[in-house]
Amino acid sequence: MSKSEGRANVVKAPVRGSVYLDLANAEWQPDGDKFWIKPLYEDTAKGERTLLMKIDPGARYPMHAHDEMEQIYVLSGSFSDQDRTLKAGDYCCRAPGAMHSSDSDEGAVVLLVYSRA
């Protein structure tokens, strides 16, 4: 599945009722070296998006920042930044513009939620 095909399957805000994604059959899309995503939800007008990210063991990403608030919930494995290591069940919330690194020694799956401040 190409990145553009995966984007087409991203859920938009429902007007009513519920919208479901079959994630078990969705392929992981590359998002840099050793980082993979499954987009879940996106509303560009509101600046909101939700995605799953799989991080391969030994993955490293240098210091960077996001324009949105970033929420991270670790589902499995461990995920580190320059300050600490988060394990399964741990949560982090970053302010827009907060500089941070991203890495994982053992690999991880995390839920990411971005929203405009």
DATADA-V53887 format. One record per pair of residues at least 12 apart in sequence whose C-alpha atoms are under 10 Angstrom apart, sorted by the first residue. I is the first residue (numbers start at 1). J is the second residue. D is the distance in Angstrom with one decimal. If there is no record, write none. Layout:
i;j;d
I;J;D
I;J;D
This chain:
i;j;d
1;26;8.0
1;27;6.3
1;28;8.2
1;29;7.3
2;27;9.1
2;28;9.6
2;29;7.1
2;30;9.1
3;27;10.0
3;28;9.4
3;29;6.2
3;30;7.9
3;31;9.1
3;37;9.6
3;38;9.7
3;39;9.7
4;29;9.8
5;29;9.9
6;26;8.0
6;27;8.3
6;28;8.9
6;29;7.6
6;37;9.6
6;38;7.6
6;39;7.2
6;40;9.4
7;29;9.9
7;38;9.1
7;39;6.9
7;40;8.9
7;41;9.4
7;42;9.0
8;39;9.6
9;21;7.8
9;22;9.6
9;26;9.2
9;38;9.7
9;39;8.0
9;40;8.0
9;41;8.9
10;38;8.8
10;39;5.9
10;40;5.2
10;41;5.3
10;42;6.4
10;43;9.5
10;49;9.3
10;50;9.3
10;51;9.2
11;39;8.4
11;40;5.9
11;41;4.5
11;42;6.3
11;43;8.6
11;49;9.5
11;50;9.4
12;40;8.9
12;41;5.9
12;42;5.7
12;43;6.1
12;44;9.3
12;49;9.4
13;41;7.6
13;42;7.6
13;43;6.7
13;48;9.9
20;40;9.5
21;39;10.0
21;40;7.6
21;41;9.7
23;38;7.8
23;39;9.5
23;40;8.7
23;52;9.9
26;38;7.4
26;39;9.7
28;52;9.1
28;53;8.5
28;54;7.9
29;53;9.3
29;54;9.5
30;53;9.7
30;54;9.5
31;53;8.8
31;54;9.6
31;55;9.8
32;59;9.6
32;60;9.9
32;61;8.7
33;55;9.2
33;56;8.9
33;59;7.3
33;60;8.2
33;61;8.5
34;54;8.3
34;55;5.9
34;56;5.1
34;57;7.8
34;58;8.0
34;59;5.4
34;60;8.0
34;61;9.3
34;103;9.7
34;104;9.8
34;107;9.3
35;53;6.9
35;54;6.0
35;55;4.8
35;56;6.4
35;57;9.7
35;59;7.1
35;60;8.9
35;61;9.1
35;103;9.6
35;107;9.7
35;108;9.7
35;109;9.9
36;52;8.3
36;53;5.5
36;54;5.0
36;55;6.3
36;56;8.2
36;109;9.3
37;51;6.6
37;52;5.5
37;53;4.4
37;54;6.2
37;55;8.8
37;109;9.4
37;110;9.6
37;111;9.7
37;112;9.8
38;50;9.1
38;51;5.7
38;52;5.1
38;53;6.5
38;54;8.4
38;111;9.7
39;51;4.3
39;52;6.4
39;53;8.5
39;112;9.5
40;52;7.2
40;111;9.8
40;112;9.7
40;113;9.7
41;113;9.1
42;113;9.9
42;114;9.3
42;115;9.9
43;115;9.5
44;115;9.8
44;116;9.8
45;116;9.9
46;115;7.7
46;116;7.0
46;117;10.0
47;67;9.5
47;68;7.5
47;69;9.8
47;114;7.6
47;115;5.5
47;116;5.1
47;117;8.8
48;68;8.4
48;69;9.5
48;113;7.5
48;114;5.5
48;115;4.4
48;116;6.5
48;117;9.9
49;68;9.7
49;70;9.8
49;112;8.2
49;113;5.9
49;114;5.2
49;115;6.7
49;116;9.5
50;70;9.8
50;71;9.4
50;111;7.4
50;112;5.6
50;113;4.4
50;114;6.3
50;115;8.8
51;110;8.5
51;111;6.0
51;112;5.3
51;113;6.6
51;114;8.8
52;72;9.8
52;73;9.7
52;74;9.9
52;75;9.4
52;109;7.0
52;110;5.8
52;111;4.7
52;112;6.1
52;113;8.9
53;72;9.9
53;74;9.6
53;75;9.8
53;108;8.0
53;109;5.6
53;110;5.3
53;111;6.4
53;112;7.1
54;75;9.8
54;76;9.4
54;77;9.7
54;107;7.5
54;108;5.8
54;109;4.4
54;110;6.6
54;111;9.0
55;77;9.1
55;78;9.2
55;79;8.3
55;102;9.6
55;103;7.9
55;104;6.8
55;105;9.3
55;106;8.8
55;107;5.2
55;108;5.1
55;109;6.2
55;110;8.2
56;77;10.0
56;103;9.1
56;104;7.2
56;105;8.2
56;106;7.4
56;107;4.6
56;108;6.9
56;109;8.9
57;77;9.3
57;78;9.4
57;79;9.9
57;103;8.6
57;104;5.8
57;105;5.1
57;106;4.5
57;107;4.0
57;108;7.6
58;103;7.1
58;104;5.7
58;105;4.7
58;106;6.7
58;107;7.0
59;79;9.7
59;102;8.0
59;103;5.3
59;104;5.5
59;105;6.9
59;106;8.9
59;107;7.5
59;108;9.8
60;80;9.3
60;81;9.5
60;101;7.8
60;102;5.9
60;103;4.3
60;104;6.8
60;105;8.7
61;81;9.3
61;100;9.2
61;101;5.8
61;102;5.0
61;103;6.1
61;104;9.5
62;81;9.5
62;82;9.6
62;99;9.7
62;100;7.7
62;101;5.0
62;102;6.8
62;103;8.6
63;81;8.9
63;82;8.5
63;98;9.7
63;99;6.1
63;100;4.9
63;101;4.3
63;102;7.6
64;97;8.5
64;98;8.0
64;99;5.2
64;100;5.6
64;101;6.3
64;102;8.8
65;94;9.4
65;95;9.3
65;96;7.4
65;97;5.0
65;98;5.5
65;99;4.7
65;100;6.4
65;101;8.6
66;94;9.0
66;95;8.6
66;96;5.9
66;97;5.4
66;98;7.2
66;99;8.0
66;100;9.3
66;114;8.8
66;116;9.9
67;95;8.7
67;96;5.1
67;97;5.6
67;98;8.7
67;114;9.1
67;115;8.9
67;116;7.4
67;117;8.5
68;94;8.7
68;95;7.3
68;96;4.7
68;97;7.4
68;98;9.5
68;113;9.4
68;114;5.8
68;115;5.3
68;116;4.7
68;117;6.2
69;93;7.2
69;94;5.7
69;95;4.9
69;96;4.6
69;97;8.0
69;98;8.7
69;113;8.1
69;114;5.5
69;115;5.3
69;116;6.1
69;117;6.1
70;92;8.1
70;93;5.7
70;94;5.1
70;95;6.8
70;96;7.2
70;97;9.6
70;98;9.2
70;112;6.9
70;113;5.8
70;114;4.7
70;115;6.9
70;116;9.1
70;117;9.9
71;91;7.4
71;92;5.8
71;93;4.4
71;94;6.4
71;95;9.0
71;110;9.9
71;111;8.0
71;112;5.6
71;113;5.0
71;114;6.4
71;115;8.6
72;86;9.5
72;90;8.3
72;91;5.5
72;92;5.1
72;93;6.3
72;94;8.4
72;110;6.5
72;111;5.8
72;112;4.9
72;113;6.7
72;114;9.0
73;86;8.7
73;87;9.1
73;88;7.9
73;89;6.7
73;90;6.0
73;91;4.5
73;92;6.7
73;93;8.9
73;109;8.8
73;110;5.6
73;111;5.1
73;112;6.7
73;113;8.7
74;86;6.9
74;87;6.2
74;88;4.8
74;89;5.6
74;90;5.7
74;91;6.5
74;92;8.8
74;108;7.3
74;109;6.3
74;110;4.4
74;111;6.4
74;112;8.8
75;87;8.1
75;88;5.0
75;89;6.1
75;90;8.2
75;91;9.6
75;108;7.4
75;109;5.5
75;110;5.3
75;111;6.9
76;88;4.7
76;89;7.8
76;90;9.7
76;106;9.9
76;107;8.3
76;108;5.3
76;109;5.2
76;110;7.0
76;111;9.9
77;89;9.6
77;104;8.3
77;105;9.0
77;106;6.4
77;107;5.6
77;108;4.1
77;109;6.6
77;110;8.7
78;90;9.2
78;103;8.8
78;104;6.1
78;105;7.4
78;106;6.4
78;107;6.3
78;108;5.3
78;109;8.1
78;110;8.9
79;102;7.2
79;103;6.0
79;104;4.9
79;105;7.8
79;106;8.4
79;107;7.3
79;108;6.2
79;109;8.4
79;110;8.1
80;100;9.6
80;101;7.8
80;102;5.8
80;103;5.2
80;104;5.8
80;105;8.3
80;108;9.8
81;99;9.8
81;100;6.1
81;101;4.9
81;102;4.9
81;103;6.3
81;104;8.7
82;99;9.4
82;100;6.3
82;101;5.7
82;102;7.6
82;103;8.8
83;100;8.5
83;101;8.9
85;102;9.9
85;103;9.1
85;104;8.5
85;105;9.8
86;104;9.6
86;108;9.8
87;108;8.6
87;110;9.9
88;108;8.4
88;109;8.7
88;110;8.6
89;110;9.7
90;110;9.8
91;110;9.6
91;111;9.5
92;112;9.8
93;112;9.8
93;113;9.3
93;114;9.7
94;114;9.6
95;116;9.9
95;117;8.2
96;114;9.4
96;115;9.0
96;116;7.9
96;117;7.0
